[in-house]
């Protein structure tokens, strides 16, 4: 059993004793603490909720809704929904906040409460700590019987979200329809199975082959949209009958593409391609996190814009995007954040922009991918044992490579011309993550191994 309490929400495995997993007791406690925080910080006592199709989703969502009602909060429930849909709905409904019941790409036994502010964006570090403190202290009060909150089920936000995508200036339905795309889509048996096919039809896609689009929560494979988990859709594309493959995660905020031959466009390159298109129409700045591919910087500078890196975490990327007035940004995990829409990762918006780009490009997805700088990222980790001083390790690494450009806003990132290595302590596991990137996979792996040896040497020095 596992229960992880972080600034952006609460996630854990379903079952077990209170405090050891995401039990009903924990769900009520943290929901009540968040509800109390909203009542203290907003003039509106309405909260929007929604869930993905996980097996535990209906149970968790029910507990969330009734707990909020018990605090005198009015609940607008979008039902089976997506993370970006709830993010859109919060400001549209003038709500004080929002809760998305989803564990994103985590396996089937997990669920979580993702917490939003009144702008429909993830709560900040300081706000998250305030919620956690309320939960631990039991600092919340339930309403008297005549002051219980109301409950409204809204099932129209699927269509509202799709129309929102169609209305974006840079989404060109006519161009998409003219290409007569044939697309195969993997919805991992979650909310995307409802949302994405309907969006594709609205965009004028000619042929849609649906895979795993029954929103029953029985994930047919690991739900994280990585190549090793997507062999079924890759096989479907190999016969050459489709122009593109599309994959989303269970809550539809991560987006990955496959080329017409079944090869992978590359999750890191989702944002690169979308940014290239946006920048071609609207020059400006871009932002991604420190662990994302350098290709976004290359594309941005080619379009005469300025690239900025943010600390890992969506809230950090959003804050940096606002600071530099970025026209597009996101994360290398397939997360596209388009401010003209809203400040949240949105696979539906990403699909609309990407298909417009591909339609106007006029060639295949693999040719589009080949038009971008080619980098390879190696992802590694070192398990931490009790007593290891991570701060000391990072300081030593920083000193060892001080003659190179070093960024320390989130761990340590060292740049070697067009190559880099990024070390950071995980917020959720006892590990140091080590990401490296180069123009060849072997060099990226070599860079990572070199840093791993440095770290092991530093650890042994202390002994």
C-alpha positions, -999 to 999 in steps of 0.1 A, spaced: 0 0 0 12 35 -7 0 70 1 19 100 -13 10 135 0 25 163 -22 18 199 -29 -4 192 -59 -26 165 -44 -29 132 -28 -23 99 -46 -21 63 -34 -31 27 -39 -67 18 -32 -73 -3 -1 -55 -10 32 -56 8 65 -62 46 68 -29 64 63 -13 34 45 -32 37 12 -59 59 -4 -86 47 19 -121 63 21 -110 78 54 -80 95 37 -102 107 8 -127 124 31 -99 139 53 -80 155 24 -111 165 5 -124 183 36 -91 200 41 -91 213 5 -127 223 8 -118 244 39 -90 260 21 -112 270 -8 -138 285 16 -111 306 32 -95 317 -1 -125 322 -24 -157 342 -25 -173 313 -44 -183 281 -25 -186 260 -57 -161 233 -66 -160 215 -100 -150 178 -99 -145 152 -126 -129 117 -129 -112 94 -153 -125 58 -159 -105 40 -133 -122 11 -115 -121 31 -82 -131 64 -98 -168 63 -92 -163 54 -55 -136 81 -49 -156 107 -68 -187 99 -47 -168 104 -15 -154 137 -27 -187 151 -38 -206 142 -6 -177 154 16 -178 188 -1 -215 190 2 -211 182 39 -190 213 42 -217 235 26 -200 236 -8 -219 234 -41 -206 206 -63 -206 207 -101 -198 171 -112 -186 166 -148 -187 129 -143 -165 109 -166 -141 136 -178 -105 147 -183 -80 168 -164 -80 196 -190 -118 196 -191 -121 203 -154 -94 229 -157 -115 247 -184 -147 243 -164 -135 259 -131 -132 295 -144 -161 291 -168 -183 282 -138 -167 309 -116 -159 281 -91 -135 284 -62 -115 254 -73 -116 219 -88 -107 183 -80 -98 158 -106 -100 122 -95 -72 105 -115 -38 90 -110 -28 100 -145 -5 74 -160 -2 53 -128 -13 17 -130 -49 5 -122 -45 1 -84 -38 38 -80 -60 69 -78 -55 105 -67 -70 139 -60 -55 166 -82 -62 200 -68 -69 232 -87 -72 269 -78 -99 293 -89 -81 298 -122 -83 261 -130 -46 257 -125 -27 234 -101 -23 249 -67 11 263 -57 36 249 -34 25 272 -6 -12 265 -11 -5 228 -12 13 229 21 -16 248 36 -40 221 25 -18 193 39 -15 212 72 -52 215 75 -56 178 68 -31 167 95 -45 191 120 -82 183 112 -87 220 107 -121 218 89 -157 221 100 -188 205 84 -220 224 78 -253 223 97 -281 203 80 -299 233 66 -266 246 50 -255 215 31 -242 221 -4 -260 212 -36 -250 188 -63 -253 192 -100 -243 167 -127 -231 183 -159 -226 160 -188 -223 187 -215 -187 196 -210 -175 170 -235 -191 190 -262 -181 223 -246 -144 212 -246 -145 200 -282 -161 232 -294 -134 251 -275 -108 233 -295 -126 240 -328 -128 277 -319 -91 282 -315 -77 305 -341 -48 281 -350 -70 250 -354 -80 247 -390 -107 222 -395 -109 228 -432 -73 220 -437 -76 188 -416 -107 176 -434 -90 182 -468 -62 158 -459 -87 130 -454 -67 116 -426 -69 79 -416 -61 77 -379 -59 48 -353 -64 58 -317 -57 40 -284 -78 53 -256 -65 29 -229 -101 22 -219 -105 55 -201 -119 90 -207 -100 95 -239 -121 67 -255 -151 91 -253 -134 124 -259 -108 118 -287 -129 100 -313 -156 126 -310 -130 154 -314 -115 137 -344 -149 134 -361 -156 171 -353 -122 179 -369 -132 162 -401 -109 131 -399 -121 107 -425 -114 73 -409 -110 66 -372 -100 31 -360 -107 29 -323 -86 7 -300 -94 3 -263 -120 30 -262 -145 14 -238 -142 36 -207 -144 7 -182 -111 13 -164 -96 -21 -174 -63 -8 -188 -52 -32 -216 -16 -23 -211 5 0 -188 -13 33 -193 18 55 -195 21 63 -233 57 50 -238 69 29 -268 73 -3 -248 36 -1 -238 22 5 -273 30 -25 -293 -6 -31 -303 -12 2 -320 23 1 -335 14 -33 -351 -19 -18 -364 0 9 -382 27 -13 -397 6 -24 -426 4 11 -439 -33 16 -438 -32 47 -416 -16 82 -416 -11 85 -379 -15 69 -345 -26 88 -315 -23 78 -278 -33 96 -246 -30 87 -209 -61 79 -188 -69 116 -179 -60 130 -213 -33 155 -205 -4 136 -221 -3 130 -259 19 108 -280 19 101 -318 30 72 -339 41 76 -376 23 60 -405 47 30 -405 43 23 -368 75 40 -357 73 64 -328 71 101 -334 86 105 -299 68 117 -268 94 145 -264 86 157 -299 48 162 -294 56 196 -279 83 203 -304 60 199 -334 31 218 -318 55 246 -308 70 248 -343 35 253 -358 24 279 -332 57 298 -336 53 298 -374 20 317 -369 28 337 -338 65 343 -330 73 344 -293 89 326 -264 87 290 -252 91 271 -220 96 235 -210 111 218 -179 148 211 -174 144 174 -183 128 180 -217 146 178 -251 168 205 -264 149 203 -297 124 228 -284 151 254 -278 165 247 -313 131 252 -330 123 283 -309 156 300 -318 152 291 -354 118 310 -353 136 339 -336 121 333 -302 136 328 -268 135 295 -249 134 293 -211 137 262 -188 116 257 -157 119 234 -128 102 200 -132 64 201 -124 35 216 -144 30 244 -119 66 255 -123 63 254 -161 31 275 -160 47 301 -137 77 304 -160 54 307 -191 36 336 -175 68 353 -164 82 353 -200 48 356 -218 54 323 -236 31 316 -266 35 278 -261 51 255 -236 48 222 -217 67 191 -208 86 165 -227 62 138 -215 37 148 -242 22 177 -222 12 207 -244 3 239 -226 -12 265 -250 -20 298 -232 -45 309 -259 -66 280 -246 -57 277 -209 -27 271 -186 -29 233 -184 -16 203 -203 -43 194 -228 -41 165 -252 -73 176 -270 -59 211 -278 -26 194 -287 -44 171 -312 -61 200 -329 -29 220 -333 -8 190 -344 -33 178 -370 -35 213 -384 3 214 -386 5 180 -402 -23 189 -427 -5 221 -438 29 204 -439 14 182 -466 37 152 -461 38 122 -438 42 122 -401 76 105 -404 87 132 -428 75 159 -403 95 141 -375 126 140 -397 124 178 -402 134 183 -365 168 181 -348 173 145 -336 182 140 -300 181 110 -277 173 111 -240 186 84 -215 167 81 -183 184 65 -153 182 65 -115 202 57 -84 184 42 -54 190 61 -22 198 44 11 192 61 45 220 84 54 229 96 19 232 133 18 217 142 -16 224 180 -12 260 172 -7 261 150 -38 245 177 -59 269 204 -46 299 182 -53 287 175 -89 281 213 -94 317 220 -83 332 192 -104 316 207 -136 317 244 -127 335 253 -159 304 243 -178 270 261 -178 251 248 -147 215 254 -138 205 247 -102 169 258 -100 159 221 -97 187 198 -88 217 203 -111 217 205 -149 250 206 -168 252 216 -204 280 204 -228 273 223 -260 243 205 -274 244 177 -247 232 179 -211 228 159 -179 201 167 -153 202 153 -118 174 158 -93 160 141 -63 126 125 -69 97 140 -49 79 107 -47 106 80 -45 139 75 -27 159 79 -58 181 104 -77 169 108 -113 195 112 -140 184 123 -174 209 129 -202 205 139 -238 228 138 -269 226 135 -307 232 97 -303 217 72 -279 251 58 -271 266 92 -261 235 100 -240 240 67 -222 277 74 -218 270 108 -202 246 93 -178 270 65 -168 298 90 -163 277 110 -138 265 78 -121 302 69 -115 308 104 -102 279 101 -77 291 66 -65 326 81 -60 312 109 -39 291 85 -18 321 63 -12 342 93 -1 319 99 28 323 63 39 
